[in-house]
């Protein structure tokens, strides 16, 4: 009995240390403090291309910051938003016809929003053709079903053609609990473009907090993408 008790204590202790280490590794960088961030609707989607992303990347590298590009889908409607430092995004207001929005994640309060991370299993570098249409395997959504794809970007290097380190998160909200049980497994297994669901030892509340933070973790499993691949990834 004493031996089993000792083994039990050891297992619990090791599990606690692993979870603590995982949380420490997941601390996100860079810290977003003392700067004003905002969420904006991109109304001129045709102008959201590799050239725009290259220009944004150059500004981000200089400031040591990240941005988040997000595709929002509700039923048959879709929108594209960008979250970042207002001072930087102001330079692209006219080109992208930006409209500042309230953060839609505030409406998640009190709701069970399924949230998870997707990434790559093998190489972090993927080809452009892997993202011809990441949305092609999505199931048909009902009017109140909501699907969110978040791609956090951070310049990887200071060259003019430097790619982005990424972190990709997904969220799904269905008012009908039966539809949620039906669709959630399908969304977990899209397996599009070599992207798969990344297992994380965090609670639903923690994963929602990471989504709201819109920042890049140290152990991100997201692919390394150039500007052209990012643009293709996010367009419907």
C-alpha positions as CSV (number, residue, x, y, z in Angstrom):
1,X,0.0,0.0,0.0
2,X,2.8,2.4,0.9
3,X,4.5,1.8,-2.4
4,X,1.3,2.5,-4.4
5,X,0.8,5.7,-2.4
6,X,4.4,6.8,-3.2
7,X,3.9,6.1,-6.9
8,X,0.6,8.0,-6.9
9,X,2.2,11.0,-5.3
10,X,5.1,10.9,-7.8
11,X,2.6,10.7,-10.8
12,X,0.6,13.6,-9.5
13,X,3.8,15.7,-8.8
14,X,5.2,15.0,-12.3
15,X,1.9,15.8,-13.9
16,X,1.7,19.1,-12.0
17,X,5.3,20.0,-13.0
18,X,4.7,19.2,-16.7
19,X,1.5,21.3,-16.7
20,X,3.3,24.2,-15.0
21,X,6.2,24.0,-17.5
22,X,3.7,23.9,-20.4
23,X,2.0,27.1,-19.1
24,X,5.4,28.8,-18.8
25,X,6.3,27.8,-22.3
26,X,3.0,29.1,-23.5
27,X,3.7,32.7,-22.2
28,X,3.1,34.7,-25.3
29,X,5.4,37.3,-26.9
30,X,5.7,40.1,-27.4
31,X,3.9,41.6,-24.5
32,X,1.1,43.9,-25.6
33,X,1.3,46.7,-23.0
34,X,1.1,50.5,-23.0
35,X,0.1,50.5,-26.7
36,X,-3.4,50.9,-28.2
37,X,-4.7,48.0,-30.2
38,X,-7.9,47.8,-32.2
39,X,-10.0,45.4,-34.3
40,X,-10.9,46.6,-37.8
41,X,-13.1,45.2,-40.6
42,X,-11.4,45.0,-44.0
43,X,-14.0,46.3,-46.4
44,X,-11.7,46.4,-49.4
45,X,-10.8,42.7,-49.4
46,X,-9.5,42.9,-53.0
47,X,-6.7,45.0,-51.8
48,X,-5.7,42.6,-49.1
49,X,-2.8,40.9,-50.9
50,X,0.9,40.0,-50.6
51,X,2.0,43.6,-51.2
52,X,-0.1,44.9,-48.3
53,X,1.2,42.2,-46.0
54,X,4.8,42.9,-47.0
55,X,4.3,46.6,-46.1
56,X,2.7,45.6,-42.8
57,X,5.4,43.1,-42.1
58,X,8.1,45.8,-42.5
59,X,6.3,48.0,-40.0
60,X,5.8,45.1,-37.5
61,X,9.5,44.2,-37.6
62,X,10.6,47.7,-36.9
63,X,8.3,47.9,-33.9
64,X,8.7,44.3,-32.7
65,X,5.0,43.6,-32.8
66,X,2.4,41.1,-34.1
67,X,-0.9,41.3,-35.9
68,X,-3.9,39.0,-36.2
69,X,-5.9,38.5,-39.4
70,X,-9.2,36.8,-38.8
71,X,-11.8,35.2,-41.0
72,X,-15.3,35.3,-39.5
73,X,-18.1,33.2,-40.8
74,X,-21.7,33.2,-39.7
75,X,-24.1,31.0,-41.7
76,X,-23.5,32.0,-45.3
77,X,-21.9,35.4,-44.5
78,X,-18.2,36.0,-44.2
79,X,-15.9,38.9,-43.2
80,X,-12.2,39.6,-42.8
81,X,-10.8,41.5,-39.9
82,X,-7.4,42.7,-38.7
83,X,-6.3,43.3,-35.1
84,X,-3.2,45.2,-34.4
85,X,-1.6,48.4,-33.2
86,X,-3.8,51.3,-34.3
87,X,-0.8,53.5,-35.1
88,X,0.4,51.0,-37.7
89,X,-3.0,50.1,-39.1
90,X,-3.9,53.8,-39.6
91,X,-1.4,53.9,-42.5
92,X,-3.6,51.2,-44.3
93,X,-7.0,52.6,-43.5
94,X,-7.6,54.0,-47.0
95,X,-6.1,51.1,-49.0
96,X,-8.1,48.5,-47.0
97,X,-11.1,50.8,-46.2
98,X,-10.8,49.8,-42.5
99,X,-13.7,50.2,-40.1
100,X,-13.0,49.9,-36.4
101,X,-15.2,47.3,-34.6
102,X,-16.0,46.3,-31.1
103,X,-14.2,43.1,-30.2
104,X,-16.6,40.3,-31.2
105,X,-15.1,38.0,-28.5
106,X,-16.8,40.1,-25.9
107,X,-20.1,38.4,-27.0
108,X,-18.7,35.0,-26.0
109,X,-19.2,35.8,-22.2
110,X,-21.2,33.1,-20.6
111,X,-21.2,30.9,-23.8
112,X,-19.3,27.6,-24.4
113,X,-17.2,28.5,-27.4
114,X,-15.2,25.5,-28.7
115,X,-11.6,26.8,-29.3
116,X,-8.6,25.0,-30.5
117,X,-5.2,25.4,-32.2
118,X,-4.2,24.0,-35.6
119,X,-0.7,23.6,-36.9
120,X,1.6,21.4,-38.9
121,X,2.8,17.9,-37.9
122,X,6.0,17.7,-39.8
123,X,7.7,20.7,-41.6
124,X,6.8,24.2,-40.6
125,X,7.3,25.2,-44.2
126,X,4.3,24.5,-46.5
127,X,3.8,25.2,-50.2
128,X,1.4,27.8,-51.6
129,X,-0.8,25.2,-53.2
130,X,-1.5,23.7,-49.8
131,X,-3.8,26.7,-49.2
132,X,-5.7,27.0,-52.4
133,X,-8.9,26.9,-50.3
134,X,-8.6,26.0,-46.6
135,X,-12.4,26.5,-46.3
136,X,-13.3,23.9,-49.0
137,X,-13.9,21.2,-46.4
138,X,-16.1,23.2,-44.1
139,X,-19.6,21.7,-43.4
140,X,-22.7,23.7,-44.3
141,X,-23.5,26.1,-41.5
142,X,-26.9,27.1,-40.2
143,X,-27.8,30.8,-40.0
144,X,-26.7,31.1,-36.3
145,X,-23.6,28.9,-36.6
146,X,-20.4,30.9,-36.2
147,X,-16.9,29.9,-37.2
148,X,-13.7,31.9,-36.6
149,X,-10.2,31.4,-38.1
150,X,-7.4,33.5,-36.4
151,X,-4.0,33.8,-37.9
152,X,-1.4,35.6,-35.7
153,X,1.6,36.8,-37.6
154,X,5.1,37.8,-36.5
155,X,7.9,38.7,-39.0
156,X,10.6,36.0,-39.0
157,X,13.7,38.0,-39.9
158,X,14.3,41.5,-41.2
159,X,14.7,40.8,-44.9
160,X,12.3,42.3,-47.5
161,X,11.0,38.9,-48.3
162,X,11.1,37.5,-44.8
163,X,8.3,35.0,-44.0
164,X,5.9,35.1,-41.0
165,X,5.9,32.9,-38.0
166,X,2.3,32.1,-37.3
167,X,-0.1,30.8,-34.8
168,X,-3.5,29.6,-36.0
169,X,-6.5,29.3,-33.7
170,X,-10.1,28.2,-34.5
171,X,-13.3,28.9,-32.6
172,X,-16.8,27.6,-33.2
173,X,-20.1,28.7,-31.7
174,X,-23.5,27.1,-32.3
175,X,-26.6,28.1,-30.3
176,X,-28.1,24.6,-30.9
177,X,-26.2,22.2,-28.7
178,X,-27.1,19.3,-31.0
179,X,-25.6,21.0,-34.0
180,X,-22.5,21.8,-31.9
181,X,-22.0,18.1,-31.0
182,X,-22.5,17.2,-34.7
183,X,-20.3,19.8,-36.3
184,X,-17.4,20.2,-33.8
185,X,-15.8,16.8,-34.6
186,X,-16.0,17.6,-38.4
187,X,-14.3,20.9,-37.8
188,X,-11.6,19.3,-35.7
189,X,-10.7,17.0,-38.6
190,X,-10.6,19.3,-41.6
191,X,-7.0,18.2,-42.3
192,X,-6.7,20.9,-44.9
193,X,-3.3,21.9,-46.4
194,X,-1.4,19.7,-44.0
195,X,-2.9,21.5,-41.0
196,X,-4.1,19.4,-38.1
197,X,-5.6,20.0,-34.6
198,X,-2.8,20.6,-32.1
199,X,-3.3,18.9,-28.7
200,X,-2.9,21.4,-25.8
201,X,-3.2,20.7,-22.0
202,X,-5.4,23.7,-21.4
203,X,-9.0,24.2,-20.3
204,X,-11.7,25.6,-22.6
205,X,-11.5,28.9,-20.6
206,X,-7.7,29.1,-21.1
207,X,-7.9,28.4,-24.8
208,X,-10.6,31.2,-25.1
209,X,-8.2,33.5,-23.3
210,X,-5.4,32.7,-25.7
211,X,-7.7,33.4,-28.6
212,X,-8.7,36.8,-27.1
213,X,-5.0,37.7,-26.4
214,X,-4.2,37.4,-30.1
215,X,-0.5,36.9,-29.6
216,X,2.2,34.4,-30.5
217,X,3.3,31.7,-28.1
218,X,6.9,30.5,-27.9
219,X,6.0,26.9,-28.8
220,X,3.6,27.7,-31.7
221,X,3.0,24.8,-34.1
222,X,1.9,27.2,-36.9
223,X,3.5,27.0,-40.3
224,X,6.1,29.5,-41.6
225,X,4.3,31.4,-44.4
226,X,5.3,34.1,-46.8
227,X,2.9,37.0,-47.5
228,X,1.4,35.3,-50.6
229,X,0.6,32.1,-48.6
230,X,-1.0,34.1,-45.8
231,X,-3.2,36.0,-48.3
232,X,-4.3,32.7,-49.9
233,X,-4.9,31.1,-46.6
234,X,-7.4,33.7,-45.4
235,X,-9.4,34.4,-48.6
236,X,-12.7,32.6,-49.3
